[in-house]
Amino acid sequence: MTEIANNVPDGISEFVLGTTADAYAYGLKWICLGMASKTIFLKNTDIANALKYKVLTLAYHNGIEYEEVAETSLAVGDIAQINMGYPYACVKVMVKSSLAGTPADYEIDYTGNKC
């Protein structure tokens, strides 16, 4: 899991790499309190296997999780773009293998601007 806290004055632009497992796990846990706009690109960089993802948001860091993006499949080489204009406290990108025992590699690029 990659957990990123925003301690930069104006915004952030970063990326993380990972590999899925059979159960949902954090691809990214972004503590984004004070970020007005956020954009996330999730790319399936694997050469053979699809993956599934969903995006959860929280208004309070340890509060209620809201499913911003329901479970969605991402084929090999495909890119999902997620844009959020609300000032959430936390955004979680959850990823898992589409089929048990077939892990997929991915990249998550994300950027946000302070209010």
Stockholm file with secondary structure:
# STOCKHOLM 1.0

chainA/1-115         MTEIANNVPDGISEFVLGTTADAYAYGLKWICLGMASKTIFLKNTDIANALKYKVLTLAYHNGIEYEEVAETSLAVGDIAQINMGYPYACVKVMVKSSLAGTPADYEIDYTGNKC
#=GR chainA/1-115 SS CCEEECCCSSEEEEEEEEECCSSCEEEEEEECTTEEEEEEEEEECCSSCCEEEEEEEESSTTSCEEEEEEEEEECTTCEEEEEECSCCSEEEEEEEESSTTCCCEEEEEEEEEEC
#=GC SS_cons         CCEEECCCSSEEEEEEEEECCSSCEEEEEEECTTEEEEEEEEEECCSSCCEEEEEEEESSTTSCEEEEEEEEEECTTCEEEEEECSCCSEEEEEEEESSTTCCCEEEEEEEEEEC
//
